[in-house]
Amino acid sequence: MQLKPRYIILFVVLAAFVSLCSVVVVKNHDADYRALFGRHTRILSPEIPSSASFAGEEVPLDLYYVREAFEREIFANSFLHSTTIMVFKRANRWFPVIEPILKENGIPDDFKFLAVAESNLVNVTSAAGAEGYWQFVKPTGQKYGLEISEKVDERYHMEKATRAACAFIREAREKSGSWTLAAACYNRGTDGILRALENQKVNNYYDLYLNDETSRYVFRILAIKEIYNHPARYGFYLRQQDFYPPIPTREVTVDSAIADLPAFARAQSSNYRILRELNPWIRNYSLPNPSKKSYTLRFPLDGAISWQKLRKNMPESATFFHDTLTIDELR
């Protein structure tokens, strides 16, 4: 039914009147409104730990510029609520994948927080063209063994990209002499960090004067580690069911080309959307394979993904929060 013009005019006038009344109410009660704001808004300064370390190397928090840089990143990540919570949720799915690869390659466990600092554990593309969970630019990714083409981009393959990151970190550690400097190298490049050390005649990250991004980089990793390991200290309380559970999958190995990936997915009782979700390294609708390379594709068990089933089967040990409180204790 079409409204008559006079009813439309009446509706517009009423809407304008309601809007005006709302403005008048706020204006006439401005003092009360400000008083309510002051009464109900509480922003407290997070606690700064008295000590911190990265990969077993102590952070010199007795230096004022080191402490203040660390404090800045604690504040930034404590009050970046939505992003930090999403990292907690994703970490429950991805840290069990990353941790054993780091251990297998002799890389300290703290480097899993470097992946968070790089991508927040999602496949993203930076303005500089770095891509994937570990944010490799194309030449560096290829240098460390990742296949990168229009059809396949292994920067988006969590396991392979993590192994490539381990190779970079191990090499940077050998050249720079410390794990902390190796982390800085991941941001600025090994040659850039080594030149800065030589030019400034120092031998550690914390005494280097660097560009803003790299000077904040390791402190951001430290802040993420601190908040992750002590969430309640910074106001984060999540329940077991809030975390993203790992997705149980089955593997299908192929050594020939796949001309039609959507059709291939359907033949596996799945679909192209799920194929891309579980195999983000696939970048197109086909998988050329002239060299007969062996590729492993993942599909969900039972041919479908059920959120309720994933939640039900999530192991109790999956939660990484060390603080356990009841609802009554939170009131």
CYANA upper distance limits for C-alpha pairs under 8 A (distance plus 0.5 A):
  3 LEU  CA      7 TYR  CA      6.89
  3 LEU  CA      8 ILE  CA      7.14
  4 LYS  CA      8 ILE  CA      7.07
  5 PRO  CA      9 ILE  CA      6.77
  6 ARG  CA     10 LEU  CA      6.69
  7 TYR  CA     11 PHE  CA      6.60
  8 ILE  CA     12 VAL  CA      6.78
  9 ILE  CA     13 VAL  CA      6.74
 10 LEU  CA     14 LEU  CA      6.69
 11 PHE  CA     15 ALA  CA      6.64
 12 VAL  CA     16 ALA  CA      6.66
 13 VAL  CA     17 PHE  CA      6.65
 14 LEU  CA     18 VAL  CA      6.69
 15 ALA  CA     19 SER  CA      6.70
 16 ALA  CA     20 LEU  CA      6.62
 17 PHE  CA     21 CYS  CA      6.60
 18 VAL  CA     22 SER  CA      6.74
 19 SER  CA     23 VAL  CA      6.94
 20 LEU  CA     24 VAL  CA      6.67
 21 CYS  CA     25 VAL  CA      6.57
 22 SER  CA     26 VAL  CA      6.94
 23 VAL  CA     27 LYS  CA      6.63
 24 VAL  CA     28 ASN  CA      6.39
 25 VAL  CA     29 HIS  CA      6.66
 26 VAL  CA     30 ASP  CA      6.28
 26 VAL  CA     33 TYR  CA      7.78
 29 HIS  CA     33 TYR  CA      6.54
 30 ASP  CA     34 ARG  CA      6.64
 31 ALA  CA     35 ALA  CA      6.64
 32 ASP  CA     36 LEU  CA      6.64
 33 TYR  CA     37 PHE  CA      6.75
 34 ARG  CA     38 GLY  CA      6.75
 35 ALA  CA     39 ARG  CA      6.61
 36 LEU  CA     40 HIS  CA      6.49
 37 PHE  CA     41 THR  CA      6.20
 38 GLY  CA     42 ARG  CA      8.31
 45 SER  CA     75 PHE  CA      8.34
 46 PRO  CA     74 ILE  CA      8.07
 46 PRO  CA     75 PHE  CA      7.37
 46 PRO  CA     78 SER  CA      8.08
 46 PRO  CA    233 ARG  CA      8.25
 46 PRO  CA    234 TYR  CA      6.66
 47 GLU  CA    233 ARG  CA      7.81
 47 GLU  CA    234 TYR  CA      7.98
 48 ILE  CA     71 GLU  CA      6.98
 48 ILE  CA     74 ILE  CA      8.04
 50 SER  CA     61 LEU  CA      7.93
 51 SER  CA     58 GLU  CA      8.29
 51 SER  CA     59 VAL  CA      7.60
 51 SER  CA     61 LEU  CA      7.17
 52 ALA  CA     58 GLU  CA      6.65
 52 ALA  CA     59 VAL  CA      5.95
 52 ALA  CA     61 LEU  CA      8.12
 52 ALA  CA    222 LEU  CA      8.14
 53 SER  CA     57 GLU  CA      5.73
 53 SER  CA     58 GLU  CA      4.75
 53 SER  CA     59 VAL  CA      5.68
 53 SER  CA    222 LEU  CA      8.12
 54 PHE  CA     58 GLU  CA      7.00
 54 PHE  CA     59 VAL  CA      7.72
 54 PHE  CA    110 ASP  CA      7.00
 54 PHE  CA    179 TRP  CA      8.20
 54 PHE  CA    180 THR  CA      7.12
 54 PHE  CA    222 LEU  CA      7.37
 55 ALA  CA    108 PRO  CA      5.98
 55 ALA  CA    109 ASP  CA      7.64
 55 ALA  CA    110 ASP  CA      6.08
 55 ALA  CA    111 PHE  CA      8.09
 55 ALA  CA    179 TRP  CA      6.90
 55 ALA  CA    180 THR  CA      7.87
 57 GLU  CA    179 TRP  CA      8.09
 57 GLU  CA    180 THR  CA      7.77
 59 VAL  CA     66 VAL  CA      8.47
 60 PRO  CA     66 VAL  CA      7.22
 60 PRO  CA     67 ARG  CA      8.33
 60 PRO  CA    206 TYR  CA      8.19
 61 LEU  CA     66 VAL  CA      6.12
 61 LEU  CA     67 ARG  CA      5.32
 62 ASP  CA     66 VAL  CA      8.02
 62 ASP  CA     67 ARG  CA      7.39
 63 LEU  CA     67 ARG  CA      6.76
 64 TYR  CA     68 GLU  CA      6.55
 65 TYR  CA     69 ALA  CA      6.54
 66 VAL  CA     70 PHE  CA      6.69
 66 VAL  CA    206 TYR  CA      7.25
 67 ARG  CA     71 GLU  CA      6.54
 68 GLU  CA     72 ARG  CA      6.63
 69 ALA  CA     73 GLU  CA      7.20
 69 ALA  CA    216 ARG  CA      7.47
 69 ALA  CA    219 PHE  CA      7.14
 70 PHE  CA     74 ILE  CA      6.79
 70 PHE  CA    219 PHE  CA      5.72
 70 PHE  CA    220 ARG  CA      7.96
 70 PHE  CA    222 LEU  CA      7.93
 70 PHE  CA    223 ALA  CA      7.30
 71 GLU  CA     75 PHE  CA      6.68
 72 ARG  CA     76 ALA  CA      6.68
 73 GLU  CA     77 ASN  CA      6.55
 73 GLU  CA    216 ARG  CA      8.13
 73 GLU  CA    219 PHE  CA      6.77
 73 GLU  CA    220 ARG  CA      5.81
 73 GLU  CA    223 ALA  CA      6.23
 74 ILE  CA     78 SER  CA      6.38
 74 ILE  CA    220 ARG  CA      8.14
 74 ILE  CA    223 ALA  CA      5.50
 74 ILE  CA    224 ILE  CA      8.17
 74 ILE  CA    227 ILE  CA      8.18
 75 PHE  CA     79 PHE  CA      6.67
 76 ALA  CA     80 LEU  CA      6.57
 77 ASN  CA     81 HIS  CA      7.83
 77 ASN  CA     84 THR  CA      7.00
 77 ASN  CA    223 ALA  CA      7.62
 77 ASN  CA    224 ILE  CA      7.55
 78 SER  CA     84 THR  CA      7.93
 78 SER  CA    227 ILE  CA      7.90
 78 SER  CA    234 TYR  CA      6.70
 78 SER  CA    235 GLY  CA      8.41
 80 LEU  CA     84 THR  CA      6.55
 81 HIS  CA     85 ILE  CA      6.53
 82 SER  CA     86 MET  CA      6.68
 83 THR  CA     87 VAL  CA      6.78
 83 THR  CA    120 ASN  CA      8.37
 84 THR  CA     88 PHE  CA      6.90
 85 ILE  CA     89 LYS  CA      6.82
 85 ILE  CA    236 PHE  CA      8.23
 86 MET  CA     90 ARG  CA      6.63
 87 VAL  CA     91 ALA  CA      6.34
 87 VAL  CA    116 VAL  CA      7.83
 87 VAL  CA    120 ASN  CA      6.35
 87 VAL  CA    121 LEU  CA      7.35
 88 PHE  CA     92 ASN  CA      7.22
 88 PHE  CA    228 TYR  CA      7.79
 88 PHE  CA    243 PHE  CA      7.65
 89 LYS  CA     93 ARG  CA      7.95
 89 LYS  CA    242 ASP  CA      7.26
 89 LYS  CA    243 PHE  CA      4.79
 89 LYS  CA    244 TYR  CA      5.67
 90 ARG  CA     94 TRP  CA      6.77
 90 ARG  CA    121 LEU  CA      7.14
 90 ARG  CA    243 PHE  CA      7.54
 90 ARG  CA    244 TYR  CA      6.29
 91 ALA  CA     95 PHE  CA      5.67
 91 ALA  CA    121 LEU  CA      7.77
 91 ALA  CA    244 TYR  CA      8.47
 92 ASN  CA     96 PRO  CA      7.71
 92 ASN  CA    243 PHE  CA      6.63
 92 ASN  CA    244 TYR  CA      6.53
 92 ASN  CA    245 PRO  CA      6.95
 92 ASN  CA    246 PRO  CA      7.79
 92 ASN  CA    318 ALA  CA      6.87
 92 ASN  CA    319 THR  CA      7.23
 92 ASN  CA    320 PHE  CA      7.73
 93 ARG  CA     97 VAL  CA      8.16
 93 ARG  CA    243 PHE  CA      8.48
 93 ARG  CA    244 TYR  CA      6.31
 93 ARG  CA    245 PRO  CA      5.92
 93 ARG  CA    246 PRO  CA      5.06
 93 ARG  CA    247 ILE  CA      8.26
 94 TRP  CA     98 ILE  CA      6.79
 94 TRP  CA    121 LEU  CA      7.98
 94 TRP  CA    246 PRO  CA      8.01
 95 PHE  CA     99 GLU  CA      6.18
 95 PHE  CA    112 LYS  CA      7.61
 96 PRO  CA    100 PRO  CA      7.52
 97 VAL  CA    101 ILE  CA      7.59
 97 VAL  CA    158 MET  CA      8.40
 97 VAL  CA    159 GLU  CA      7.64
 98 ILE  CA    102 LEU  CA      6.83
 98 ILE  CA    112 LYS  CA      7.15
 98 ILE  CA    158 MET  CA      8.35
 98 ILE  CA    159 GLU  CA      7.71
 98 ILE  CA    162 THR  CA      7.20
 99 GLU  CA    103 LYS  CA      6.78
 99 GLU  CA    109 ASP  CA      6.82
 99 GLU  CA    112 LYS  CA      7.42
100 PRO  CA    104 GLU  CA      6.43
101 ILE  CA    105 ASN  CA      6.73
101 ILE  CA    159 GLU  CA      8.07
101 ILE  CA    162 THR  CA      7.55
101 ILE  CA    163 ARG  CA      7.22
102 LEU  CA    106 GLY  CA      6.70
102 LEU  CA    107 ILE  CA      5.38
102 LEU  CA    108 PRO  CA      7.12
102 LEU  CA    109 ASP  CA      6.85
102 LEU  CA    111 PHE  CA      8.26
102 LEU  CA    112 LYS  CA      8.43
102 LEU  CA    162 THR  CA      8.23
102 LEU  CA    163 ARG  CA      8.24
102 LEU  CA    166 CYS  CA      7.17
103 LYS  CA    107 ILE  CA      6.29
103 LYS  CA    108 PRO  CA      7.37
103 LYS  CA    109 ASP  CA      7.42
105 ASN  CA    163 ARG  CA      8.27
105 ASN  CA    166 CYS  CA      7.04
107 ILE  CA    111 PHE  CA      7.76
107 ILE  CA    166 CYS  CA      7.11
107 ILE  CA    169 ILE  CA      8.18
107 ILE  CA    170 ARG  CA      7.58
110 ASP  CA    114 LEU  CA      8.00
110 ASP  CA    225 LYS  CA      7.99
111 PHE  CA    115 ALA  CA      7.47
111 PHE  CA    183 ALA  CA      8.36
112 LYS  CA    116 VAL  CA      7.38
113 PHE  CA    117 ALA  CA      6.77
113 PHE  CA    221 ILE  CA      6.20
113 PHE  CA    222 LEU  CA      8.45
113 PHE  CA    224 ILE  CA      7.09
113 PHE  CA    225 LYS  CA      6.72
114 LEU  CA    118 GLU  CA      6.65
114 LEU  CA    183 ALA  CA      7.93
114 LEU  CA    221 ILE  CA      6.26
115 ALA  CA    119 SER  CA      6.66
115 ALA  CA    120 ASN  CA      7.47
115 ALA  CA    121 LEU  CA      7.00
115 ALA  CA    133 TYR  CA      7.05
115 ALA  CA    134 TRP  CA      6.07
116 VAL  CA    120 ASN  CA      4.74
116 VAL  CA    121 LEU  CA      5.93
116 VAL  CA    221 ILE  CA      8.24
116 VAL  CA    224 ILE  CA      8.30
117 ALA  CA    217 TYR  CA      8.23
117 ALA  CA    220 ARG  CA      7.19
117 ALA  CA    221 ILE  CA      6.39
117 ALA  CA    224 ILE  CA      8.16
118 GLU  CA    133 TYR  CA      7.68
118 GLU  CA    134 TRP  CA      6.65
118 GLU  CA    135 GLN  CA      6.79
119 SER  CA    123 ASN  CA      7.29
119 SER  CA    124 VAL  CA      6.87
119 SER  CA    132 GLY  CA      7.96
119 SER  CA    133 TYR  CA      6.01
119 SER  CA    134 TRP  CA      7.20
119 SER  CA    135 GLN  CA      7.43
120 ASN  CA    133 TYR  CA      8.35
121 LEU  CA    133 TYR  CA      6.19
122 VAL  CA    132 GLY  CA      7.71
122 VAL  CA    133 TYR  CA      6.13
123 ASN  CA    131 GLU  CA      7.33
123 ASN  CA    132 GLY  CA      4.78
123 ASN  CA    133 TYR  CA      5.41
123 ASN  CA    156 TYR  CA      6.74
124 VAL  CA    131 GLU  CA      6.14
124 VAL  CA    132 GLY  CA      5.89
124 VAL  CA    133 TYR  CA      7.39
124 VAL  CA    135 GLN  CA      8.12
125 THR  CA    129 GLY  CA      6.55
125 THR  CA    130 ALA  CA      6.12
125 THR  CA    131 GLU  CA      4.92
125 THR  CA    132 GLY  CA      7.16
125 THR  CA    135 GLN  CA      7.91
126 SER  CA    130 ALA  CA      5.68
126 SER  CA    131 GLU  CA      6.95
126 SER  CA    135 GLN  CA      8.17
128 ALA  CA    137 VAL  CA      8.28
129 GLY  CA    137 VAL  CA      6.35
129 GLY  CA    138 LYS  CA      8.33
130 ALA  CA    135 GLN  CA      5.22
130 ALA  CA    136 PHE  CA      5.31
130 ALA  CA    137 VAL  CA      4.62
130 ALA  CA    138 LYS  CA      7.70
131 GLU  CA    135 GLN  CA      4.97
131 GLU  CA    136 PHE  CA      5.97
131 GLU  CA    137 VAL  CA      6.84
131 GLU  CA    155 ARG  CA      6.86
131 GLU  CA    156 TYR  CA      7.93
132 GLY  CA    136 PHE  CA      7.32
132 GLY  CA    155 ARG  CA      5.40
132 GLY  CA    156 TYR  CA      5.15
132 GLY  CA    157 HIS  CA      8.26
132 GLY  CA    161 ALA  CA      8.42
133 TYR  CA    155 ARG  CA      7.57
133 TYR  CA    156 TYR  CA      6.94
133 TYR  CA    158 MET  CA      7.22
133 TYR  CA    161 ALA  CA      7.89
134 TRP  CA    155 ARG  CA      7.77
134 TRP  CA    161 ALA  CA      7.00
134 TRP  CA    162 THR  CA      7.50
134 TRP  CA    165 ALA  CA      7.37
135 GLN  CA    155 ARG  CA      7.91
136 PHE  CA    140 THR  CA      6.65
136 PHE  CA    141 GLY  CA      5.83
136 PHE  CA    155 ARG  CA      7.12
137 VAL  CA    141 GLY  CA      6.58
138 LYS  CA    142 GLN  CA      6.66
138 LYS  CA    148 ILE  CA      7.46
139 PRO  CA    143 LYS  CA      6.60
140 THR  CA    144 TYR  CA      6.93
141 GLY  CA    145 GLY  CA      7.04
141 GLY  CA    146 LEU  CA      5.81
141 GLY  CA    147 GLU  CA      8.29
141 GLY  CA    148 ILE  CA      8.18
141 GLY  CA    155 ARG  CA      7.41
141 GLY  CA    164 ALA  CA      7.71
142 GLN  CA    146 LEU  CA      5.35
142 GLN  CA    147 GLU  CA      6.77
142 GLN  CA    148 ILE  CA      7.31
144 TYR  CA    164 ALA  CA      5.78
144 TYR  CA    165 ALA  CA      8.45
144 TYR  CA    167 ALA  CA      7.34
144 TYR  CA    168 PHE  CA      7.73
145 GLY  CA    164 ALA  CA      7.24
146 LEU  CA    153 ASP  CA      8.02
146 LEU  CA    154 GLU  CA      5.95
146 LEU  CA    155 ARG  CA      7.20
146 LEU  CA    160 LYS  CA      7.71
146 LEU  CA    161 ALA  CA      7.70
146 LEU  CA    164 ALA  CA      7.71
147 GLU  CA    152 VAL  CA      7.14
147 GLU  CA    153 ASP  CA      6.36
147 GLU  CA    154 GLU  CA      6.01
147 GLU  CA    155 ARG  CA      8.47
148 ILE  CA    152 VAL  CA      6.24
148 ILE  CA    153 ASP  CA      4.76
148 ILE  CA    154 GLU  CA      6.62
148 ILE  CA    155 ARG  CA      7.92
149 SER  CA    153 ASP  CA      6.26
150 GLU  CA    283 ARG  CA      6.97
150 GLU  CA    284 ASN  CA      7.90
151 LYS  CA    282 ILE  CA      6.66
151 LYS  CA    283 ARG  CA      5.37
151 LYS  CA    284 ASN  CA      5.87
151 LYS  CA    286 SER  CA      7.67
151 LYS  CA    287 LEU  CA      6.80
151 LYS  CA    288 PRO  CA      7.92
152 VAL  CA    281 TRP  CA      6.14
152 VAL  CA    282 ILE  CA      5.50
152 VAL  CA    283 ARG  CA      6.05
152 VAL  CA    284 ASN  CA      8.34
152 VAL  CA    287 LEU  CA      8.12
153 ASP  CA    157 HIS  CA      8.12
153 ASP  CA    281 TRP  CA      5.33
153 ASP  CA    282 ILE  CA      7.04
153 ASP  CA    283 ARG  CA      7.23
154 GLU  CA    160 LYS  CA      7.13
154 GLU  CA    161 ALA  CA      7.02
154 GLU  CA    281 TRP  CA      5.60
155 ARG  CA    160 LYS  CA      7.98
155 ARG  CA    161 ALA  CA      5.76
155 ARG  CA    281 TRP  CA      7.42
156 TYR  CA    161 ALA  CA      7.48
156 TYR  CA    280 PRO  CA      6.11
156 TYR  CA    281 TRP  CA      5.13
157 HIS  CA    161 ALA  CA      6.22
157 HIS  CA    279 ASN  CA      7.64
157 HIS  CA    280 PRO  CA      7.11
157 HIS  CA    281 TRP  CA      5.80
158 MET  CA    162 THR  CA      6.44
159 GLU  CA    163 ARG  CA      6.84
160 LYS  CA    164 ALA  CA      6.76
161 ALA  CA    165 ALA  CA      6.62
162 THR  CA    166 CYS  CA      6.68
163 ARG  CA    167 ALA  CA      6.89
164 ALA  CA    168 PHE  CA      6.92
165 ALA  CA    169 ILE  CA      6.58
166 CYS  CA    170 ARG  CA      6.47
167 ALA  CA    171 GLU  CA      6.71
168 PHE  CA    172 ALA  CA      6.59
168 PHE  CA    186 TYR  CA      8.19
169 ILE  CA    173 ARG  CA      6.52
169 ILE  CA    182 ALA  CA      6.31
169 ILE  CA    183 ALA  CA      7.61
169 ILE  CA    186 TYR  CA      7.63
170 ARG  CA    174 GLU  CA      6.84
170 ARG  CA    182 ALA  CA      8.27
171 GLU  CA    175 LYS  CA      6.88
172 ALA  CA    176 SER  CA      6.39
172 ALA  CA    181 LEU  CA      8.27
172 ALA  CA    182 ALA  CA      5.39
172 ALA  CA    185 CYS  CA      7.05
172 ALA  CA    186 TYR  CA      8.46
172 ALA  CA    190 THR  CA      6.58
173 ARG  CA    177 GLY  CA      5.91
173 ARG  CA    178 SER  CA      5.95
173 ARG  CA    179 TRP  CA      6.10
173 ARG  CA    181 LEU  CA      7.63
173 ARG  CA    182 ALA  CA      5.42
174 GLU  CA    178 SER  CA      8.24
175 LYS  CA    190 THR  CA      8.35
176 SER  CA    181 LEU  CA      6.63
176 SER  CA    182 ALA  CA      6.99
176 SER  CA    190 THR  CA      8.19
176 SER  CA    194 LEU  CA      7.26
177 GLY  CA    181 LEU  CA      7.82
177 GLY  CA    182 ALA  CA      8.42
178 SER  CA    182 ALA  CA      6.72
178 SER  CA    204 ASN  CA      8.47
179 TRP  CA    183 ALA  CA      6.77
180 THR  CA    184 ALA  CA      6.99
180 THR  CA    205 TYR  CA      7.24
180 THR  CA    218 VAL  CA      7.88
181 LEU  CA    185 CYS  CA      6.58
181 LEU  CA    193 ILE  CA      8.14
181 LEU  CA    204 ASN  CA      7.32
181 LEU  CA    205 TYR  CA      6.14
182 ALA  CA    186 TYR  CA      6.91
182 ALA  CA    190 THR  CA      8.07
183 ALA  CA    187 ASN  CA      7.53
183 ALA  CA    218 VAL  CA      7.25
184 ALA  CA    188 ARG  CA      6.83
184 ALA  CA    189 GLY  CA      8.16
184 ALA  CA    193 ILE  CA      7.72
184 ALA  CA    205 TYR  CA      7.92
184 ALA  CA    214 THR  CA      7.09
184 ALA  CA    217 TYR  CA      7.42
184 ALA  CA    218 VAL  CA      6.88
185 CYS  CA    189 GLY  CA      5.00
185 CYS  CA    190 THR  CA      5.02
185 CYS  CA    191 ASP  CA      8.35
185 CYS  CA    192 GLY  CA      7.98
185 CYS  CA    193 ILE  CA      6.42
186 TYR  CA    190 THR  CA      7.64
187 ASN  CA    214 THR  CA      6.81
187 ASN  CA    217 TYR  CA      7.77
188 ARG  CA    192 GLY  CA      6.56
188 ARG  CA    193 ILE  CA      7.13
188 ARG  CA    214 THR  CA      6.92
189 GLY  CA    193 ILE  CA      6.94
190 THR  CA    194 LEU  CA      6.65
191 ASP  CA    195 ARG  CA      6.59
192 GLY  CA    196 ALA  CA      6.74
193 ILE  CA    197 LEU  CA      6.71
194 LEU  CA    198 GLU  CA      6.76
195 ARG  CA    199 ASN  CA      6.48
196 ALA  CA    200 GLN  CA      6.43
196 ALA  CA    208 LEU  CA      7.72
196 ALA  CA    210 LEU  CA      8.39
197 LEU  CA    201 LYS  CA      6.23
197 LEU  CA    202 VAL  CA      5.89
197 LEU  CA    203 ASN  CA      6.50
197 LEU  CA    204 ASN  CA      8.00
197 LEU  CA    208 LEU  CA      7.48
198 GLU  CA    202 VAL  CA      7.47
200 GLN  CA    208 LEU  CA      7.64
202 VAL  CA    207 ASP  CA      7.08
202 VAL  CA    208 LEU  CA      7.50
203 ASN  CA    207 ASP  CA      8.21
204 ASN  CA    208 LEU  CA      7.40
208 LEU  CA    215 SER  CA      8.47
209 TYR  CA    215 SER  CA      7.74
210 LEU  CA    214 THR  CA      6.69
210 LEU  CA    215 SER  CA      5.80
211 ASN  CA    215 SER  CA      6.45
212 ASP  CA    216 ARG  CA      6.63
213 GLU  CA    217 TYR  CA      6.52
214 THR  CA    218 VAL  CA      7.90
215 SER  CA    219 PHE  CA      8.24
216 ARG  CA    220 ARG  CA      6.59
217 TYR  CA    221 ILE  CA      7.07
218 VAL  CA    222 LEU  CA      6.72
219 PHE  CA    223 ALA  CA      6.56
220 ARG  CA    224 ILE  CA      6.66
221 ILE  CA    225 LYS  CA      6.71
222 LEU  CA    226 GLU  CA      6.65
223 ALA  CA    227 ILE  CA      6.64
224 ILE  CA    228 TYR  CA      6.42
225 LYS  CA    229 ASN  CA      6.55
226 GLU  CA    230 HIS  CA      6.55
227 ILE  CA    231 PRO  CA      5.57
227 ILE  CA    233 ARG  CA      8.12
227 ILE  CA    234 TYR  CA      7.00
228 TYR  CA    321 PHE  CA      8.26
229 ASN  CA    321 PHE  CA      7.68
229 ASN  CA    322 HIS  CA      7.91
230 HIS  CA    234 TYR  CA      7.66
230 HIS  CA    321 PHE  CA      8.11
230 HIS  CA    322 HIS  CA      7.85
230 HIS  CA    323 ASP  CA      8.28
231 PRO  CA    235 GLY  CA      6.88
231 PRO  CA    236 PHE  CA      5.51
231 PRO  CA    237 TYR  CA      7.40
231 PRO  CA    321 PHE  CA      7.43
231 PRO  CA    323 ASP  CA      8.22
232 ALA  CA    236 PHE  CA      5.58
232 ALA  CA    237 TYR  CA      6.52
232 ALA  CA    323 ASP  CA      7.12
238 LEU  CA    242 ASP  CA      6.61
238 LEU  CA    243 PHE  CA      8.29
238 LEU  CA    321 PHE  CA      8.45
239 ARG  CA    243 PHE  CA      7.93
240 GLN  CA    316 GLU  CA      8.23
240 GLN  CA    319 THR  CA      6.50
241 GLN  CA    311 ARG  CA      7.21
243 PHE  CA    319 THR  CA      7.90
245 PRO  CA    310 LEU  CA      6.76
245 PRO  CA    311 ARG  CA      6.98
245 PRO  CA    314 MET  CA      6.32
245 PRO  CA    318 ALA  CA      8.30
246 PRO  CA    310 LEU  CA      8.14
246 PRO  CA    314 MET  CA      7.94
247 ILE  CA    300 PRO  CA      7.62
247 ILE  CA    310 LEU  CA      7.48
248 PRO  CA    300 PRO  CA      6.62
248 PRO  CA    301 LEU  CA      6.57
249 THR  CA    298 ARG  CA      6.49
249 THR  CA    299 PHE  CA      5.86
249 THR  CA    300 PRO  CA      4.79
249 THR  CA    301 LEU  CA      5.51
250 ARG  CA    298 ARG  CA      6.17
250 ARG  CA    299 PHE  CA      5.94
250 ARG  CA    300 PRO  CA      6.59
250 ARG  CA    301 LEU  CA      6.27
251 GLU  CA    296 THR  CA      6.74
251 GLU  CA    297 LEU  CA      6.14
251 GLU  CA    298 ARG  CA      5.17
251 GLU  CA    299 PHE  CA      6.92
252 VAL  CA    296 THR  CA      6.10
252 VAL  CA    297 LEU  CA      5.67
252 VAL  CA    298 ARG  CA      6.77
252 VAL  CA    299 PHE  CA      8.16
253 THR  CA    294 SER  CA      7.16
253 THR  CA    295 TYR  CA      6.08
253 THR  CA    296 THR  CA      4.82
253 THR  CA    297 LEU  CA      6.70
254 VAL  CA    294 SER  CA      6.17
254 VAL  CA    295 TYR  CA      5.90
254 VAL  CA    296 THR  CA      6.96
254 VAL  CA    297 LEU  CA      8.43
255 ASP  CA    289 ASN  CA      7.89
255 ASP  CA    292 LYS  CA      5.53
255 ASP  CA    293 LYS  CA      5.80
255 ASP  CA    294 SER  CA      4.86
255 ASP  CA    295 TYR  CA      6.78
256 SER  CA    288 PRO  CA      8.27
256 SER  CA    289 ASN  CA      6.15
256 SER  CA    290 PRO  CA      8.11
256 SER  CA    292 LYS  CA      5.83
256 SER  CA    293 LYS  CA      7.71
256 SER  CA    294 SER  CA      8.17
257 ALA  CA    286 SER  CA      8.37
257 ALA  CA    287 LEU  CA      6.04
257 ALA  CA    288 PRO  CA      5.20
257 ALA  CA    289 ASN  CA      5.07
257 ALA  CA    290 PRO  CA      7.66
257 ALA  CA    292 LYS  CA      8.09
258 ILE  CA    264 PHE  CA      7.92
258 ILE  CA    286 SER  CA      6.18
258 ILE  CA    287 LEU  CA      5.40
258 ILE  CA    288 PRO  CA      6.84
258 ILE  CA    289 ASN  CA      8.29
259 ALA  CA    285 TYR  CA      8.17
259 ALA  CA    286 SER  CA      5.35
259 ALA  CA    287 LEU  CA      6.76
259 ALA  CA    288 PRO  CA      7.55
260 ASP  CA    264 PHE  CA      6.72
260 ASP  CA    285 TYR  CA      6.63
260 ASP  CA    286 SER  CA      5.73
260 ASP  CA    287 LEU  CA      8.34
261 LEU  CA    265 ALA  CA      6.53
261 LEU  CA    272 TYR  CA      7.33
261 LEU  CA    285 TYR  CA      5.83
261 LEU  CA    286 SER  CA      5.79
261 LEU  CA    287 LEU  CA      7.72
262 PRO  CA    266 ARG  CA      6.82
262 PRO  CA    271 ASN  CA      6.70
262 PRO  CA    272 TYR  CA      5.22
262 PRO  CA    285 TYR  CA      7.39
263 ALA  CA    267 ALA  CA      6.76
263 ALA  CA    271 ASN  CA      8.45
264 PHE  CA    268 GLN  CA      7.04
265 ALA  CA    269 SER  CA      7.13
265 ALA  CA    270 SER  CA      5.60
265 ALA  CA    271 ASN  CA      5.35
265 ALA  CA    272 TYR  CA      6.22
265 ALA  CA    275 LEU  CA      6.96
266 ARG  CA    270 SER  CA      5.47
266 ARG  CA    271 ASN  CA      5.72
266 ARG  CA    272 TYR  CA      8.10
268 GLN  CA    299 PHE  CA      8.27
268 GLN  CA    303 GLY  CA      7.81
269 SER  CA    303 GLY  CA      5.81
269 SER  CA    304 ALA  CA      8.41
270 SER  CA    274 ILE  CA      7.17
270 SER  CA    275 LEU  CA      7.85
270 SER  CA    299 PHE  CA      7.90
270 SER  CA    303 GLY  CA      6.22
270 SER  CA    304 ALA  CA      7.29
271 ASN  CA    275 LEU  CA      6.73
272 TYR  CA    276 ARG  CA      6.63
273 ARG  CA    277 GLU  CA      6.68
274 ILE  CA    278 LEU  CA      6.66
274 ILE  CA    299 PHE  CA      7.98
275 LEU  CA    279 ASN  CA      6.28
275 LEU  CA    280 PRO  CA      8.39
275 LEU  CA    297 LEU  CA      8.47
275 LEU  CA    298 ARG  CA      7.79
275 LEU  CA    299 PHE  CA      7.11
276 ARG  CA    280 PRO  CA      5.48
276 ARG  CA    281 TRP  CA      8.34
276 ARG  CA    282 ILE  CA      7.10
278 LEU  CA    298 ARG  CA      6.56
278 LEU  CA    299 PHE  CA      7.28
279 ASN  CA    297 LEU  CA      6.94
279 ASN  CA    298 ARG  CA      6.95
282 ILE  CA    287 LEU  CA      8.12
289 ASN  CA    293 LYS  CA      6.85
299 PHE  CA    303 GLY  CA      7.61
300 PRO  CA    304 ALA  CA      6.42
300 PRO  CA    305 ILE  CA      6.86
301 LEU  CA    305 ILE  CA      8.31
305 ILE  CA    309 LYS  CA      8.44
305 ILE  CA    310 LEU  CA      8.25
306 SER  CA    310 LEU  CA      6.71
307 TRP  CA    311 ARG  CA      6.65
308 GLN  CA    312 LYS  CA      6.60
309 LYS  CA    313 ASN  CA      6.67
310 LEU  CA    314 MET  CA      6.60
314 MET  CA    318 ALA  CA      7.37
325 LEU  CA    329 GLU  CA      6.58
325 LEU  CA    330 LEU  CA      7.48
326 THR  CA    330 LEU  CA      7.07
327 ILE  CA    331 ARG  CA      7.00
